[in-house]
Amino acid sequence: MKAGPERELADRYLDRAAKAGPAIGMELAGVSEIPESRARSTLERKREEGRKLLDFAQGGALILLDERGKNLSSRELGDRFASFRDSGFRQIVMAIGGPDGHDDAVRAAADLSISFGAQTWPHQLVRVMLAEQLYRLITILSGHPYHRD
């Protein structure tokens, strides 16, 4: 993500999550990007990116951000994260789809697929929203008053 206000805001929430998470057994490992495939066809690009994502997420819980995913409340998402943590997953990988979306094999392998609504969002905004939700769910699980039902 290029420098600018969106990156600064996402970094601020990720920093907060990184500081608050260890107290509840959740450590932020960072943000990784899988480079966009150079394949000619949309199908092949999605497959190639999907294979890389599945390799990266191996052994962890895979959560997709996908327009077809479930529309969960922040508290419900927090409960899902706690369930993954308590089930012994060592990592949780959150994957924002590329310009062509997620490959069907990735959708089938995902442990959870969520949506931030039916609209299409720019990646920069999705990152900010995801970073804020990660911080929010950590505060929910820790009993901090940041989130109000």
N, C-alpha and C positions, 0 to 999 in steps of 0.2 A: 504494500500500500504506500502510495506516495506521501511525502510530507504534506501536512496541511491540517486544517481544523478537525476533519474526521479522524485522522490518525491520532491526533493529540487526545481527542475525546475517548477513542477506543483504548488507547494506552492508559489513560487515567483510570478507566474502569477495570482493565486487566491488572493494573498495579494494585488497586484496592482488593481485587479478588485474590491476588497472589499473597497479600499480607493477611487477609482474613481467613483464607481457606485452610491453612495447616491446623488451626485450632479445632476444626471439625473433621480432620483427616482428608482434606482435599488440597492438593498442591497443583498449582498451575505450571505446566511444563513449558508453555510458550505457544507461539503461533508458528505454524509451518505452512508453506505453500507448495502445492504440486504444480509445476509449470504447465501451462496450457499446451496440449498436444498440437503438433504441426501436421497431423494427418489431414488428408484432403477432404474426406467425407465426415459429416456430423457423427454418424454411427461409429466410425472408427476412432474419432477423437474421444467420444464418450467412453468407448471400450478401453482405450489406452489409459486415459485418466483414471478410469474406474479400477483397472488392475493396479496402478500405482497407489491409489487410495486404499484398496484392500490390503496390499502388502504393508503399507504404513500402519494401518489400524489393527493388524494381526495381534490377537491376544487381548485386545481391549474391547470395550463397548463402543459401537459405532452409532452415532446419532447424526442423521442427515437433516439439513435444512432444505425443505422441498415444498413446493407449492401444493403438492398432494398430501402432505403430512398432516398430522393431528394438530389441532389448534388447542394447545394446552395452556392453562393458567400458569402463572409463575410458581404458585404453590405446587401444582401438579408436576411441573418440570423439576422442582426441587425434590419432590418425593421420588421421582424417577432416578435422579442423580444419587440420592441417598440409597436407593435400592441397588443401583449398580455398585456403589462403594461397598455396601454391606454384603454384597454377593461375592466380593473378592476381586472384582476387576481392578487391575493395577493402573489402567488408564481409560479415559473416556475421550474419544475423538469426535469432535464436532466438525462436520463437513458442509461447507457452503458449496453448492453446485456451481459448475463452470457456466459459461455463456449458453451451452447447449443442454444444461441440466445434468442429472445423474444417470448413469447407465443402469439398465434394468437389473444387471447382476449385483450392482451395489445396493440398489433398493431391496433386493431379495435378501442380501446379507446383513442389512442394517438391523440393529437391535431396537431402534426407534427412529421414526421419521416425524419431524415437527414442521409446522408452518408458522410464519409470522403474518399470515393472512393470504388472501387470494391474489393480492396485487403483486406485481413484479417490482422488486426493490434493487437499487444499485448496490453493488458489492460493498462499497464504502459504508453505506448506511446499515447494511445487514451486519457488518462487523461491529459497528457501534452498538446496534441493538443487541447482538449476541453478547458482547462484552458486558453490557449493562445487565443483561439477564443472568449471566454467570455470577456477577457480583451480587445481584438481588437474591438468587437462590442460595448462595452461601450465607447471606444475612438471614434469610428465612430459616435455614437449618440451624443457625447458631442462636436464634431467638432475638436477634438485633431488631430494633424498631424501624429500620429503613423501609421495610415493606409494610403496607397497611392494607388489610382486606376490606 
